[in-house]
Amino acid sequence: MSDNRHYLNRESNSNDIVGKVMHIRDVNSREIFSNNLLASQFLKDYSGITLFSDLKPEDLEDQTEKFRAMLGIEVEGDTIKKVHLRLPYLNQDVYVIALVEHKSLVDYDVAMQLLMYMSLIWKDYADKENEKNNKISKSKQFRYPLIIPVVYYEGSRKWTAGTHLSDRIAHAELAMDYIPDLTYHVVYLQDYENDELRLNNNEMSLFMMINKIQGPEDFKEFRETAKDYMDSIYKKTSPVIQDLIIRVLWGLLMKMNVPQDEASDMLTDVKKGENMGILFENLKGIDVQATREEMKKIKEETNQARLIADRERERAAMERARAEEEKARAEEEKARADKAEKILNDALTHFIVQNKAEGKSESEVLEALIKIFLLDKSKAELIMRESWL
């Protein structure tokens, strides 16, 4: 996670927004599901598992940190709950592993991750029972606790990973009897309409509505339909949940590129007990991610212009290189021609001097120049004038 921590510096009183400001998704994965009220509402209303139809917050015991430590890795969205069910036919606690996936890309390895957690939970359970009753786990009547794995997926694309462990095993069809029969349940946030979420009239439904906001149209719908609903949920809930709502809204405002001081003022007013409507009134002229989309467009145009400029500079450089090459070639040709002309002139001068020394007349030498060196008469006469001393 990037280190984008900020603090809202305002005078200290009970209505201040004081605390670490984090990205909306980080708040969800670490804090929302660790809250037993919100986790119980999620399991009761959205898991589709009948065992949890009457679940209450006090029935949950968070075991996340314990098993994270045992696993030896830090995963933001993983939550593990021990569930104390008050059912006459069930005399043993049930465990729930909830993996929160908010990435756009589907994680295809969640089945294996769930298997590792399940193995740890069962081993830990057996170790504790063996401490109470030596080697009880080896007895015929011993049973391990039920574990229910759930994936809560917030991404905009469909969940396409296989929900069975065998989907991750090569050539599983050749030996299906020897592969652990593990499957998990996916709760896909985008399957729920806002009107459907509002029917549950609870805090978790509000968080899910906020988390559904992926673009301008989502925000427009949320702003038009959720103002009164959010206000009613906020006023009736506990201070702990109110703080979570404020922090999630802060994350939403940051996604919208609202300046921090303006966002701080808006949420401080809400925190002081002002109606949530004031927040939406202030945001009427702001479209979620509009600035980001505009910046994206500008960036794309800038990149395109830079690409064109780069190509033009490359073309100009090639033209300059060709021109330099032509110039060098011309200079080389001229040097060769000058050298050849000097050699010829030296040879002609030597010929004239030698023939004169032998006693030949000027006319005889001139005639020889024309005949031997194939010079025209005017050229031969010029050479004679320069060399016949």
Long-range contacts (C-beta under 8 A, 24 or more apart in sequence): 1-26, 1-76, 6-260, 8-260, 8-264, 8-267, 8-268, 10-264, 10-268, 15-268, 15-271, 15-272, 15-273, 16-268, 16-271, 17-246, 17-250, 17-264, 17-267, 17-268, 17-271, 19-243, 19-247, 21-247, 21-250, 21-251, 21-254, 22-247, 22-251, 23-251, 23-254, 24-210, 24-211, 24-248, 24-250, 24-251, 24-252, 24-254, 24-255, 25-102, 25-154, 25-251, 26-76, 27-244, 27-247, 27-248, 27-251, 28-100, 28-102, 28-154, 28-207, 28-211, 28-248, 29-76, 29-77, 29-100, 29-102, 30-76, 30-77, 31-244, 31-247, 32-204, 32-207, 32-244, 32-248, 33-77, 33-79, 33-98, 33-100, 33-152, 34-62, 34-64, 34-79, 35-240, 35-241, 35-244, 36-60, 36-62, 36-81, 37-203, 37-238, 37-241, 38-203, 38-204, 38-207, 38-241, 38-244, 39-79, 39-81, 39-98, 41-200, 41-202, 41-203, 41-204, 41-205, 42-98, 42-152, 42-187, 42-204, 43-83, 43-96, 43-150, 45-200, 45-202, 45-204, 45-205, 46-187, 46-192, 46-204, 46-208, 47-148, 47-150, 47-185, 47-187, 48-185, 48-187, 49-148, 49-150, 49-185, 51-85, 51-87, 51-90, 51-94, 51-148, 52-83, 55-83, 55-85, 59-83, 59-84, 59-85, 59-86, 60-84, 63-95, 66-124, 67-117, 67-120, 67-121, 67-124, 70-120, 70-124, 71-116, 71-117, 71-120, 75-113, 76-100, 77-101, 77-102, 78-113, 78-117, 80-117, 80-121, 92-143, 92-145, 92-146, 93-145, 94-145, 94-146, 94-147, 94-148, 95-121, 95-145, 95-146, 95-147, 95-148, 96-147, 96-148, 96-149, 96-150, 97-121, 97-147, 97-148, 97-149, 97-150, 98-150, 98-151, 98-152, 99-149, 99-150, 99-151, 99-152, 100-151, 100-152, 100-154, 101-151, 101-152, 101-153, 101-154, 101-155, 101-159, 102-153, 102-154, 102-155, 102-211, 103-155, 104-155, 104-156, 104-157, 105-155, 105-157, 106-153, 106-155, 106-157, 106-159, 106-160, 106-161, 107-161, 108-161, 108-162, 108-168, 109-168, 110-151, 110-161, 110-184, 111-161, 111-162, 111-163, 111-164, 111-165, 111-167, 111-168, 111-182, 111-184, 112-165, 112-168, 114-149, 114-182, 114-184, 115-165, 115-180, 115-182, 117-149, 118-147, 118-149, 118-182, 121-145, 121-147, 122-147, 148-185, 149-182, 149-183, 149-184, 149-185, 150-184, 150-185, 150-186, 150-187, 151-184, 151-185, 151-186, 151-187, 152-187, 152-189, 153-186, 153-187, 153-188, 153-189, 154-189, 154-190, 154-211, 154-212, 155-190, 156-190, 156-214, 158-188, 159-186, 159-188, 194-221, 194-222, 194-225, 194-226, 195-225, 198-225, 198-226, 198-229, 201-233, 202-233, 203-233, 203-237, 203-241, 203-245, 205-233, 206-230, 206-233, 206-245, 207-244, 207-245, 207-248, 210-248, 210-249, 210-252, 211-248, 213-252, 213-255, 213-288, 215-288, 215-289, 216-287, 216-288, 216-289, 216-290, 216-293, 218-288, 219-256, 219-287, 219-288, 219-289, 220-287, 223-280, 223-283, 223-284, 227-276, 227-277, 227-280, 228-276, 228-277, 230-276, 231-275, 231-276, 231-277, 234-270, 234-276, 242-271, 246-270, 246-271, 249-279, 252-288, 255-288, 255-289, 255-292, 256-283, 256-286, 256-287, 256-288, 256-289, 256-290, 256-291, 257-289, 257-291, 257-292, 258-283, 258-286, 345-383, 348-373, 348-383, 348-387, 349-383, 349-386, 349-387, 352-383, 352-384, 352-387, 352-388, 353-387, 356-388, 362-388
